[in-house]
Amino acid sequence: MNTVSHLRELFRYNDWANRRIVVALKENECERACEILAHLLTTEQEYFERLHGKDSTGFDFWPRLSITECGTLAKENANRYERLIRGFDEEGLDITVRYRTSKGKRVENTFREILSHVVLHSSIHRGNIMLKLRESGFEPPVIDYIIYLRETKYV
């Protein structure tokens, strides 16, 4: 499997896991977990914008969003990334993007690096959400990558 195919699969997993988290938070109110989800999804959105050269100076990565708004943003992000990656080949992943961070620093990364970061960042914060759900007395959803594969690839 080449990198583009692998990234497509990881973003499908990312969408699957995000949707499971949204459902869990609709069923089990946990304010801190929803704040983390809003951060995760907003970051996904902002990195998509950065891929298109957006200046992120002053961007707030910790907005207050309702779980309904999070659900809408999760769906929008999944659609955006799916369309973006669908159009890539291996060479395209090495295109460099220049943008400004939220602190105004000029940086550059390749599409490959940014797309990898988005999936890894989201995974880290889904782990935070799982912990907050457990601490609040809720049973979090199963969102392991291997479970995703078993449920979607090997049935």
Secondary structure, DSSP 8 states (H G I E B T S, - for coil): --HHHHHHHHHHHHHHHHHHHHHHHHHS--HHHHHHHHHHHHHHHHHHHHHTT-B-TT--SS----HHHHHHHHHHHHHHHHHHHHT--TGGGG-EEEEE-TT--EEEEEHHHHHHHHHHHHHHHHHHHHHHHHHTT-------HHHHHHHHT--
